[in-house]
């Protein structure tokens, strides 16, 4: 104990930080979901009334549907694109380090800055994307003003913001594949797509599954994009569960309803987290 006293001191500091900034908010949220309070007077226990209120909200189902659609679209775009870019970077012989930096650059930007940058890109007037369409003699789009394009617009922003992290993780996994496998495949006349199908994907299947679960967990908590870009509109088409939680707590001053929504979302994510932990253990063996 004396020999490791300094180590225990550093450990206590980390535990105190986790206790105040991670564990206490979780416990407080669970308690809030069974209470009615505005943080001015004394909290009152109301049992499952907050859950009944949330379940009776017409926007409850829509929020879950929007969250599920965002997650599926993010998997189609944000899951495939980083893996494809990692494969391209792994095949390159020159400027690989520079291109890694370029791909990772969006991750260095604060999320609010990146979202507001895309808000200008999506502007129906002088926005970059519509200017490109006009230059190609195509009609402009109401990217954030149409129910048909608002959600995919958020997915594009989210994918661009998180592209670098996923790409570097995939690239690290690709570099662990023995080069002899690719050399043998080339001698057998296998092209690029056959090598990807029969070597790359099987050799990286565990990291692909782990990243799939992590992306599901992350995208189901999307908040910054709808909050800063669309405010949940148009016509509630971008109201996610996390954004509805914010509305209950800070717009409706119903902290109990927000806590109930948060607890529901946490229970759903715990299922994916349990699968993730099991897959991670299998990968470590």
For each residue, the residues with C-beta under 8 A, 3 or more apart:
1: 4 5 8
2: 5
3:
4: 1 7 8
5: 1 2 8 9
6: 9 10
7: 4 10 11
8: 1 4 5 11 12
9: 5 6 12 13
10: 6 7 13 14
11: 7 8 14 15
12: 8 9 15 16
13: 9 10 16 17
14: 10 11 17 18
15: 11 12 18 19
16: 12 13 19 20
17: 13 14 20 21 22
18: 14 15 21 22 23
19: 15 16 22 23 24
20: 16 17 24
21: 17 18 24 25
22: 17 18 19 25 26
23: 18 19 26 27
24: 19 20 21 27 28
25: 21 22 28 29
26: 22 23 29 30 266
27: 23 24 30 31
28: 24 25 31 32
29: 25 26 32 33 259 262 263 266
30: 26 27 33 34 259 263
31: 27 28 34 35 259
32: 28 29 35 37 255 256 258 259
33: 29 30 50 51 256 259 260 262 263
34: 30 31 45 46 47 48 50 256
35: 31 32 43 44 45 46 50 255 256 259
36: 43 44 46 49 50 256
37: 32 41 42 43 44 255 256
38: 41 253 255
39: 255
40:
41: 37 38
42: 37
43: 35 36 37
44: 35 36 37
45: 34 35
46: 34 35 36 49 50 256
47: 34
48: 34 51 52
49: 36 46 52 53 256
50: 33 34 35 36 46 53 54 254 256 257 259 260
51: 33 48 54 55 260 264
52: 48 49 55 56
53: 49 50 56 57 254 256 257 260
54: 50 51 57 60 248 257 260 261 264
55: 51 52 60
56: 52 53 60
57: 53 54 60 244
58: 61 62
59: 62 63 236 239 244
60: 54 55 56 57 63 64 244
61: 58 64 65
62: 58 59 65 66 236 239
63: 59 60 66 67 239 240 241 243 244
64: 60 61 67 68 241
65: 61 62 68 69
66: 62 63 69 70 151 236 237 238 239 240
67: 63 64 70 71 220 222 240 241 242
68: 64 65 71 72
69: 65 66 72 73 151
70: 66 67 73 74 151 154 155 219 222 240
71: 67 68 74 75 216 219 220
72: 68 69 75 76
73: 69 70 76 77 151 152 155
74: 70 71 77 78 79 155 158 159 215 219
75: 71 72 78 79 212 215 216 219
76: 72 73 79 80
77: 73 74 80 81 155 156 159
78: 74 75 81 82 155 158 159 162 163 166 215 219
79: 74 75 76 82 83 166 211 212 215
80: 76 77 83 84
81: 77 78 84 85 159 163
82: 78 79 85 86 163 166 167 170
83: 79 80 86 87 166 170 208
84: 80 81 87 88
85: 81 82 88 89 103 163 167
86: 82 83 89 90 166 167 168 170 171 173 174
87: 83 84 90 91 170 174 196 200
88: 84 85 91 92
89: 85 86 92 96 99 100 103 167 171
90: 86 87 171 174 175
91: 87 88 192
92: 88 89 95 96 99
93: 96
94:
95: 92 98 99
96: 89 92 93 99 100
97: 100 101
98: 95 101 102
99: 89 92 95 96 102 103
100: 89 96 97 103 104 167 168 171
101: 97 98 104 105
102: 98 99 105
103: 85 89 99 100 163 164 167 168
104: 100 101 107 108 164 165 167 168
105: 101 102 108 109 164
106: 109 114 160 161 162 163 164
107: 104 161 162 163 164 165
108: 104 105
109: 105 106 113 114 117 161
110: 113 114
111: 114 115 161 224
112: 115 116 224 228
113: 109 110 116 117
114: 106 109 110 111 117 118 157 160 161
115: 111 112 118 119 157 161 224 225 228 229
116: 112 113 119 120 228
117: 109 113 114 120 121
118: 114 115 121 122 153 156 157 160 229
119: 115 116 122 123 144 228 229
120: 116 117 123 127 128
121: 117 118 127 128 129
122: 118 119 127 129 143 144 153 229
123: 119 120 126 127 130
124: 127 130 140 141 142 143 145
125: 130
126: 123 131
127: 120 121 122 123 124 130 131 143
128: 120 121 131 132
129: 121 122 132 133 141 143
130: 123 124 125 127 133 134 140 141 143
131: 126 127 128 134 135
132: 128 129 135 136
133: 129 130 136 138 139 140 141
134: 130 131 137 138 140
135: 131 132
136: 132 133
137: 134
138: 133 134
139: 133
140: 124 130 133 134
141: 124 129 130 133 146 149
142: 124 145 146 149
143: 122 124 127 129 130 146 149 150 153
144: 119 122 149 150 153 229 230 234
145: 124 142 150 234
146: 141 142 143 149 150 234
147: 150 234 235 237
148:
149: 141 142 143 144 146 152 153
150: 143 144 145 146 147 153 154 230 233 234 237 238
151: 66 69 70 73 154 155 237 238
152: 73 149 155 156
153: 118 122 143 144 149 150 156 157 229
154: 70 150 151 157 158 222 225 226 229 230 238
155: 70 73 74 77 78 151 152 158 159
156: 77 118 152 153 159 160
157: 114 115 118 153 154 160 161 225 229
158: 74 78 154 155 161 162 219 222 225
159: 74 77 78 81 155 156 162 163
160: 106 114 118 156 157 163
161: 106 107 109 111 114 115 157 158
162: 78 106 107 158 159 165 166 218
163: 78 81 82 85 103 106 107 159 160 166 167
164: 103 104 105 106 107 167 168
165: 104 107 162 168 169
166: 78 79 82 83 86 162 163 169 170 211 215
167: 82 85 86 89 100 103 104 163 164 170 171
168: 86 100 103 104 164 165 171 172
169: 165 166 172 173 207 211
170: 82 83 86 87 166 167 173 174 204 207 211
171: 86 89 90 100 167 168 174 175
172: 168 169 175 176
173: 86 169 170 176 177 204 207
174: 86 87 90 170 171 177 200 204
175: 90 171 172
176: 172 173 203
177: 173 174 181 182 199 200 203 204
178: 181
179: 182 183
180: 183 184
181: 177 178 184 185 199 203
182: 177 179 185 186 195 199
183: 179 180 186 187
184: 180 181 187 188
185: 181 182 188 190 194 195 198 199
186: 182 183 189 190 195
187: 183 184
188: 184 185
189: 186
190: 185 186 194 195 198
191: 194 195
192: 91 195 196
193: 196 197
194: 185 190 191 197 198
195: 182 185 186 190 191 192 198 199 200
196: 87 192 193 199 200 201
197: 193 194 200 201
198: 185 190 194 195 201 202
199: 177 181 182 185 195 196 202 203
200: 87 174 177 195 196 197 203 204
201: 196 197 198 204 205 208
202: 198 199 205
203: 176 177 181 199 200
204: 170 173 174 177 200 201 207 208
205: 201 202 208 209
206: 209 210 279 282 283
207: 169 170 173 204 210 211 283
208: 83 201 204 205 211 212
209: 205 206 212 213 279
210: 206 207 213 214 276 279 280 283
211: 79 166 169 170 207 208 214 215
212: 75 79 208 209 215 216
213: 209 210 216 217 272 273 275 276 279
214: 210 211 217 218 276
215: 74 75 78 79 166 211 212 218 219
216: 71 75 212 213 219 220 272
217: 213 214 220 221 269 272 273 276
218: 162 214 215 221 222
219: 70 71 74 75 78 158 215 216 222
220: 67 71 216 217 241 265 268 269
221: 217 218 242 265 269
222: 67 70 154 158 218 219 225 226 240 242 243
223: 226 227 240 242 243 246
224: 111 112 115 227 228
225: 115 154 157 158 222 228 229 230 238
226: 154 222 223 229 230 231 232 238 239 240 243
227: 223 224 231 243 246
228: 112 115 116 119 224 225
229: 115 118 119 122 144 153 154 157 225 226 238
230: 144 150 154 225 226 233 234 238
231: 226 227
232: 226 236 238 239 243 247
233: 150 230 236 237 238
234: 144 145 146 147 150 230 237 238
235: 147
236: 59 62 66 232 233 239
237: 66 147 150 151 233 234
238: 66 150 151 154 225 226 229 230 232 233 234 243
239: 59 62 63 66 226 232 236 243 244 247
240: 63 66 67 70 222 223 226 243 244
241: 63 64 67 220 244 245 261 264 265
242: 67 221 222 223 245 246 265
243: 63 222 223 226 227 232 238 239 240 246 247
244: 57 59 60 63 239 240 241 247 248 261
245: 241 242 248 249 258 261 262 265
246: 223 227 242 243 249 250 251 258
247: 232 239 243 244 250 251 252
248: 54 244 245 251 252 254 255 257 258 261
249: 245 246 252 253 254 255 257 258 259
250: 246 247 253
251: 246 247 248
252: 247 248 249 257
253: 38 249 250
254: 50 53 248 249 257 258
255: 32 35 37 38 39 248 249 258 259
256: 32 33 34 35 36 37 46 49 50 53 259 260
257: 50 53 54 248 249 252 254 260 261
258: 32 245 246 248 249 254 255 261 262
259: 29 30 31 32 33 35 50 249 255 256 262 263
260: 33 50 51 53 54 256 257 263 264
261: 54 241 244 245 248 257 258 264 265
262: 29 33 245 258 259 265 266
263: 29 30 33 259 260 266 267
264: 51 54 241 260 261 267 268
265: 220 221 241 242 245 261 262 268 269
266: 26 29 262 263 269 270
267: 263 264 270 271
268: 220 264 265 271 272
269: 217 220 221 265 266 272 273
270: 266 267 273 274
271: 267 268 274 275
272: 213 216 217 268 269 275 276
273: 213 217 269 270 276 277
274: 270 271 277 278
275: 213 271 272 278 279
276: 210 213 214 217 272 273 279 280
277: 273 274 280 281
278: 274 275 281 282
279: 206 209 210 213 275 276 282 283
280: 210 276 277 283 284
281: 277 278 284 285
282: 206 278 279 285
283: 206 207 210 279 280
284: 280 281
285: 281 282
